[in-house]
């Protein structure tokens, strides 16, 4: 079943089901939007922190180059300019560098030459190592600044104080020669843990604002839809009533009779419960229309419908079958009980006069009776026998109850 068919089924059966479906969809949508937005806000704030650290790192590296360019750059005989952090000058350089970086949140610095070898690091155990597979280093040696924030379980600052659970922005900054060629790269580790709480607070604040906005929008939408659903239910109830009701008499119409009859016949086949059927037709009704007018005829039809409705049990089914013909279905009623009911109705219509515009009229009716049997293949078989009984009552003089052969009963007539 497609989604459209499911939605149409929900609306047809109960508009409240559609409202509940929309509410569930809205809640799920809000949840998904909040999760995705929260992640998006985190990425935005984190990107801001990374960009800020990247800018600071680039500026620091440029300041380092300006201050220590005589030590950083050497030009061997016959070779191009290269990184020259080596020899006896390394220790004083390390001291000056640590002092220079002390006001900042730098916890580690590495300097690579063009061959991807670490020629200097605040962690001396790394000096001399070659980082051949480092893609971010390759990017820096190609001239691009590369920054990324990572969380480290353990680290140490420039004073070798241990740090735990720190957010670090690792930034690779190309080292350019005076001619503009890349001859190495800095790798700067900047401690951004202090921004963690700010990021969390920003994400919570932005997400909370989004929740308020979404709740207001969906809440207002819910009120509108709820009101529309109420109107839809009222309209649906009216349409359903119109669809199953005869507009003149106010009782059920033929379509509803057949539909309910088929349901009851299915119960007969499943549980073997008896089902009675009575077909009723008013005698000489055309004469009434011709002599008294259609208004009088309509009044009589309404009065007959009311009498039939009041004469039956609440769960019996009565409706206008067409014209001046009515049909009654009596669940759990055998043939003999069915005949008794039909005779009572026949007497009621004949013996109680109908008042139309101050005039009392006597009306009679002919009734055909049938009851379900095992040989019936469908509801039509039951209706057909009752209809034949009705025609027999007409042929025998009207104002009576009659039936054709009923399995288990002899053919008789009132």
C-alpha positions as CSV (number, residue, x, y, z in Angstrom):
1,X,0.0,0.0,0.0
2,X,1.4,3.4,-1.0
3,X,1.7,6.4,1.4
4,X,-1.1,8.2,-0.5
5,X,-3.4,5.2,-0.2
6,X,-2.6,5.0,3.5
7,X,-3.3,8.7,4.1
8,X,-6.5,8.5,2.2
9,X,-7.5,5.4,4.2
10,X,-6.7,7.3,7.4
11,X,-8.9,10.3,6.4
12,X,-11.8,8.1,5.3
13,X,-11.9,6.1,8.4
14,X,-11.1,8.7,11.0
15,X,-9.7,12.2,10.5
16,X,-8.3,12.0,14.1
17,X,-6.0,9.3,12.8
18,X,-4.6,11.7,10.3
19,X,-4.1,14.3,13.0
20,X,-2.3,11.8,15.2
21,X,-0.2,10.8,12.1
22,X,0.7,14.5,11.5
23,X,1.6,15.0,15.2
24,X,3.9,11.9,15.2
25,X,5.5,13.1,11.9
26,X,5.9,16.6,13.4
27,X,7.5,15.3,16.6
28,X,9.9,13.1,14.6
29,X,10.6,16.0,12.2
30,X,11.4,18.3,15.1
31,X,13.6,15.7,16.7
32,X,15.6,15.1,13.5
33,X,15.8,18.8,12.8
34,X,17.1,19.5,16.3
35,X,19.7,16.7,16.1
36,X,20.9,17.8,12.7
37,X,20.8,21.5,13.6
38,X,22.7,20.9,16.9
39,X,25.4,19.0,14.9
40,X,25.4,21.8,12.4
41,X,25.7,24.5,15.1
42,X,28.6,22.5,16.6
43,X,30.4,22.3,13.3
44,X,29.9,26.1,12.7
45,X,31.2,27.1,16.1
46,X,34.0,24.6,15.9
47,X,34.9,25.9,12.4
48,X,35.0,29.4,13.9
49,X,37.4,28.2,16.6
50,X,39.6,26.4,14.1
51,X,39.7,29.4,11.8
52,X,40.6,31.6,14.7
53,X,43.4,29.3,15.7
54,X,44.5,29.0,12.1
55,X,44.8,32.8,11.8
56,X,46.6,33.1,15.1
57,X,49.0,30.3,14.2
58,X,49.8,31.9,10.8
59,X,50.5,35.2,12.4
60,X,52.7,33.6,15.1
61,X,54.6,31.7,12.5
62,X,55.2,34.8,10.4
63,X,56.4,36.6,13.6
64,X,58.8,33.7,14.3
65,X,60.2,33.9,10.8
66,X,60.7,37.6,11.0
67,X,62.4,37.4,14.3
68,X,64.5,34.3,13.6
69,X,64.9,34.3,9.9
70,X,68.8,34.4,10.1
71,X,68.7,31.2,12.1
72,X,65.8,29.5,10.3
73,X,67.1,30.0,6.7
74,X,70.5,28.9,5.5
75,X,71.9,28.8,1.9
76,X,74.4,26.0,1.5
77,X,76.9,26.6,-1.3
78,X,75.5,25.7,-4.6
79,X,72.1,24.8,-3.3
80,X,68.8,26.7,-2.8
81,X,67.7,28.3,0.5
82,X,66.6,25.7,3.1
83,X,65.6,25.4,6.7
84,X,68.7,25.6,8.9
85,X,67.6,24.8,12.5
86,X,70.5,22.8,13.6
87,X,73.8,22.9,15.4
88,X,74.7,24.8,18.5
89,X,72.1,27.4,17.9
90,X,69.2,25.0,18.5
91,X,69.2,25.3,22.3
92,X,69.2,29.1,22.4
93,X,66.5,29.1,19.7
94,X,64.4,26.6,21.7
95,X,64.7,28.8,24.8
96,X,63.8,32.0,23.0
97,X,60.9,30.2,21.2
98,X,59.4,28.9,24.4
99,X,59.6,32.4,25.9
100,X,58.1,33.9,22.8
101,X,55.1,31.5,22.8
102,X,54.5,31.6,26.6
103,X,51.7,34.2,26.4
104,X,49.8,32.0,23.9
105,X,48.0,28.7,24.2
106,X,50.7,26.9,22.2
107,X,51.6,23.4,23.6
108,X,53.8,22.1,20.9
109,X,55.7,23.3,17.7
110,X,57.3,21.3,15.0
111,X,59.4,22.5,12.1
112,X,59.7,20.4,8.9
113,X,62.1,20.8,6.1
114,X,61.2,20.3,2.4
115,X,62.1,16.6,2.8
116,X,59.3,16.1,5.5
117,X,61.9,15.7,8.2
118,X,61.4,17.2,11.6
119,X,64.3,19.6,12.1
120,X,63.0,21.1,15.3
121,X,60.3,20.3,17.9
122,X,59.5,21.4,21.4
123,X,59.4,17.7,22.0
124,X,63.1,16.8,21.3
125,X,62.4,13.1,21.0
126,X,60.7,13.8,17.6
127,X,63.7,15.7,16.0
128,X,65.1,13.8,13.0
129,X,62.0,11.8,12.2
130,X,60.5,11.8,8.7
131,X,56.7,12.0,8.4
132,X,56.4,10.6,4.9
133,X,52.7,9.6,4.9
134,X,51.3,12.8,6.4
135,X,48.8,14.2,3.9
136,X,48.3,17.4,5.8
137,X,52.1,18.0,5.7
138,X,52.0,17.4,2.0
139,X,49.3,20.0,1.7
140,X,51.4,22.5,3.6
141,X,54.5,21.8,1.5
142,X,52.3,22.5,-1.5
143,X,51.6,26.0,-0.1
144,X,48.3,25.5,1.7
145,X,47.5,26.2,5.3
146,X,45.8,23.1,6.9
147,X,44.1,23.3,10.3
148,X,42.1,20.7,12.1
149,X,40.8,20.3,15.7
150,X,41.4,17.0,17.5
151,X,40.8,15.9,21.1
152,X,43.8,14.3,22.8
153,X,43.6,12.2,26.0
154,X,47.1,13.1,27.0
155,X,49.4,16.0,26.1
156,X,51.9,18.4,27.7
157,X,52.5,22.1,27.5
158,X,55.8,23.9,26.8
159,X,56.7,23.6,30.5
160,X,56.2,19.8,30.2
161,X,53.1,20.0,32.5
162,X,50.8,17.1,31.7
163,X,47.4,17.9,30.2
164,X,44.4,15.6,29.9
165,X,41.4,15.6,27.6
166,X,42.4,18.7,25.6
167,X,41.0,20.1,22.4
168,X,43.9,21.0,20.1
169,X,43.9,22.8,16.8
170,X,46.8,21.4,14.7
171,X,47.8,23.9,12.1
172,X,50.3,23.3,9.3
173,X,51.8,26.6,8.0
174,X,54.0,26.7,5.0
175,X,57.4,28.3,5.4
176,X,58.2,30.5,2.4
177,X,61.6,31.6,1.3
178,X,62.1,35.3,0.3
179,X,61.5,34.3,-3.3
180,X,58.1,32.7,-2.4
181,X,59.0,29.0,-2.7
182,X,58.0,26.5,0.0
183,X,61.0,25.3,1.9
184,X,59.4,23.7,4.9
185,X,56.4,23.8,7.3
186,X,55.5,24.7,10.8
187,X,53.1,22.4,12.8
188,X,51.6,24.4,15.6
189,X,49.5,22.8,18.4
190,X,47.2,25.4,19.9
191,X,45.2,24.5,23.1
192,X,41.6,25.5,22.5
193,X,40.0,23.6,25.4
194,X,39.0,26.9,26.9
195,X,36.5,27.3,24.0
196,X,34.8,24.0,24.7
197,X,32.4,25.4,27.2
198,X,31.7,28.4,24.9
199,X,31.0,26.0,22.0
200,X,28.7,23.9,24.2
201,X,26.9,27.0,25.5
202,X,26.5,28.4,22.0
203,X,25.1,25.1,20.6
204,X,22.6,24.8,23.5
205,X,21.5,28.4,23.2
206,X,21.1,28.2,19.4
207,X,19.3,24.8,19.6
208,X,17.0,26.0,22.4
209,X,16.0,29.0,20.3
210,X,15.3,26.7,17.4
211,X,13.2,24.4,19.6
212,X,11.1,27.4,20.7
213,X,10.6,28.5,17.2
214,X,9.7,25.0,15.9
215,X,7.4,24.4,18.8
216,X,5.6,27.7,18.2
217,X,5.3,27.0,14.4
218,X,4.2,23.4,14.9
219,X,1.9,24.3,17.8
220,X,0.2,27.0,15.7
221,X,-0.1,24.5,12.8
222,X,-1.5,21.9,15.1
223,X,-4.2,24.3,16.3
224,X,-5.1,25.1,12.7
225,X,-5.1,21.4,11.6
226,X,-7.1,20.4,14.7
227,X,-9.8,23.0,13.9
228,X,-9.8,21.8,10.3
229,X,-10.0,18.2,11.4
230,X,-13.1,19.0,13.5
231,X,-14.7,20.6,10.5
232,X,-13.7,17.6,8.4
233,X,-15.2,15.2,10.8
234,X,-18.5,17.1,10.9
235,X,-18.5,17.3,7.1
236,X,-17.6,13.6,6.8
237,X,-20.4,12.7,9.3
238,X,-22.9,14.7,7.2
239,X,-21.7,13.1,4.0
240,X,-21.9,9.6,5.5
241,X,-25.4,10.3,6.8
242,X,-26.4,11.6,3.4
243,X,-24.9,8.6,1.6
244,X,-26.9,6.1,3.6
245,X,-30.1,8.0,4.3
246,X,-33.2,8.4,2.1
247,X,-33.7,12.2,1.9
248,X,-37.5,12.0,2.0
249,X,-38.2,9.6,4.8
250,X,-35.0,9.9,6.9
251,X,-34.5,6.1,7.1
252,X,-31.8,4.1,5.3
253,X,-31.7,4.1,1.6
254,X,-31.3,1.1,-0.8
255,X,-27.5,1.3,-0.9
256,X,-27.2,1.0,2.9
257,X,-29.8,-1.8,3.0
258,X,-27.8,-3.9,0.5
259,X,-24.5,-3.2,2.2
260,X,-25.8,-4.1,5.7
261,X,-27.7,-7.0,4.3
262,X,-24.5,-8.5,2.8
263,X,-22.8,-8.1,6.2
264,X,-25.7,-9.9,7.9
265,X,-25.8,-12.6,5.2
266,X,-22.1,-13.2,5.8
267,X,-22.9,-13.8,9.5
268,X,-25.6,-16.2,8.4
269,X,-23.1,-18.2,6.3
270,X,-20.5,-18.1,9.1
271,X,-22.6,-18.8,12.2
272,X,-25.8,-20.3,10.7
273,X,-28.0,-17.6,12.4
274,X,-31.3,-17.0,10.7
275,X,-32.0,-13.8,8.9
276,X,-35.5,-12.7,8.0
277,X,-36.5,-10.4,5.1
278,X,-39.7,-8.5,4.6
279,X,-40.6,-6.5,1.5
280,X,-43.4,-4.0,1.8
281,X,-45.2,-2.1,-0.9
282,X,-48.1,0.4,-0.4
283,X,-51.3,-0.6,-2.2
284,X,-52.7,1.8,-4.9
285,X,-50.1,4.5,-3.9
286,X,-50.3,6.0,-7.4
287,X,-54.0,6.8,-6.8
288,X,-53.1,8.7,-3.7
289,X,-50.5,10.8,-5.6
290,X,-52.9,11.4,-8.4
291,X,-55.9,12.3,-6.2
292,X,-54.3,13.9,-3.2
293,X,-51.1,15.2,-4.7
294,X,-47.5,14.4,-4.3
295,X,-47.2,16.3,-1.1
296,X,-49.8,13.9,0.5
297,X,-47.9,10.9,-0.9
298,X,-44.7,12.2,0.6
299,X,-46.4,12.7,4.0
300,X,-47.7,9.1,3.9
301,X,-44.2,7.7,3.0
302,X,-42.7,9.6,5.9
303,X,-45.4,8.3,8.3
304,X,-45.0,4.7,7.1
305,X,-41.2,4.9,7.5
306,X,-41.7,6.2,11.1
307,X,-44.2,3.4,11.9
308,X,-41.8,0.8,10.5
309,X,-38.9,2.2,12.5
310,X,-40.9,2.2,15.7
311,X,-42.2,-1.3,15.1
312,X,-38.8,-3.0,14.9
313,X,-36.0,-3.8,17.3
314,X,-33.1,-1.4,17.6
315,X,-30.8,-3.8,15.7
316,X,-33.3,-4.6,12.9
317,X,-32.6,-2.9,9.6
318,X,-35.3,-0.9,7.7
319,X,-35.0,1.3,4.7
320,X,-36.7,2.6,1.6
321,X,-36.0,0.2,-1.2
322,X,-37.4,2.5,-3.9
323,X,-40.6,4.4,-4.6
324,X,-43.3,3.2,-2.2
325,X,-41.4,0.0,-1.5
326,X,-39.7,-0.7,1.8
327,X,-37.4,-3.5,3.0
328,X,-36.7,-4.9,6.4
329,X,-34.0,-7.2,7.5
330,X,-34.4,-9.0,10.8
331,X,-31.3,-10.7,12.2
332,X,-31.7,-13.9,14.4
333,X,-35.3,-14.2,13.3
334,X,-36.7,-17.5,11.9
335,X,-39.5,-17.8,9.4
336,X,-42.4,-18.1,11.8
337,X,-41.2,-15.0,13.8
338,X,-40.8,-13.2,10.6
339,X,-44.4,-13.8,9.5
340,X,-45.6,-12.6,12.9
341,X,-43.8,-9.3,12.5
342,X,-45.0,-8.9,9.0
343,X,-48.6,-9.4,10.0
344,X,-48.3,-6.9,12.9
345,X,-46.9,-4.3,10.5
346,X,-49.7,-5.0,7.9
347,X,-52.3,-4.5,10.6
348,X,-50.6,-1.4,11.9
349,X,-50.6,0.3,8.5
350,X,-54.2,-0.6,7.8
351,X,-55.8,0.1,11.2
352,X,-54.1,3.4,12.0
353,X,-55.3,6.1,9.7
354,X,-52.9,8.6,8.2
355,X,-53.6,12.3,8.7
356,X,-52.6,14.6,5.8
357,X,-53.5,18.3,5.8
358,X,-56.4,17.7,8.2
359,X,-57.8,14.7,6.3
360,X,-57.5,11.1,7.5
361,X,-56.6,8.5,4.9
362,X,-56.6,4.7,5.1
363,X,-53.6,3.0,3.5
364,X,-52.9,-0.7,3.1
365,X,-49.8,-2.6,2.2
366,X,-48.8,-5.9,0.7
367,X,-45.9,-7.7,2.3
368,X,-43.6,-10.6,1.1
369,X,-41.7,-12.6,3.6
370,X,-38.6,-14.9,3.4
371,X,-36.1,-16.4,5.7
372,X,-32.5,-17.5,5.0
373,X,-31.8,-21.1,4.2
374,X,-28.7,-23.1,3.5
375,X,-29.5,-23.2,-0.2
376,X,-29.1,-19.4,-0.5
377,X,-26.0,-18.4,-2.4
378,X,-26.2,-14.7,-1.8
379,X,-28.4,-12.0,-0.3
380,X,-30.2,-11.7,-3.6
381,X,-31.7,-15.1,-3.1
382,X,-33.3,-14.0,0.1
383,X,-34.5,-10.7,-1.3
384,X,-35.8,-12.4,-4.5
385,X,-38.1,-14.8,-2.5
386,X,-39.4,-11.9,-0.4
387,X,-40.1,-10.0,-3.5
388,X,-41.9,-12.9,-5.1
389,X,-44.0,-13.2,-1.9
390,X,-44.8,-9.5,-2.3
391,X,-46.0,-10.0,-5.8
392,X,-48.1,-13.0,-4.7
393,X,-49.7,-10.8,-2.0
394,X,-50.5,-8.3,-4.7
395,X,-51.9,-11.0,-7.0
396,X,-54.0,-12.5,-4.1
397,X,-55.9,-9.2,-3.5
398,X,-53.3,-6.9,-1.6
399,X,-53.5,-5.9,2.1
400,X,-51.9,-9.2,3.2
401,X,-48.7,-11.1,3.9
402,X,-47.6,-13.8,1.5
403,X,-44.5,-15.9,0.7
404,X,-43.4,-18.4,-1.9
405,X,-41.9,-21.7,-1.1
406,X,-39.7,-21.5,1.9
407,X,-37.5,-24.5,2.7
408,X,-38.9,-26.3,5.7
409,X,-42.3,-24.6,5.4
410,X,-45.4,-25.1,3.3
411,X,-46.6,-22.4,0.9
412,X,-49.4,-20.4,2.6
413,X,-50.7,-16.9,2.4
414,X,-52.7,-14.6,4.7
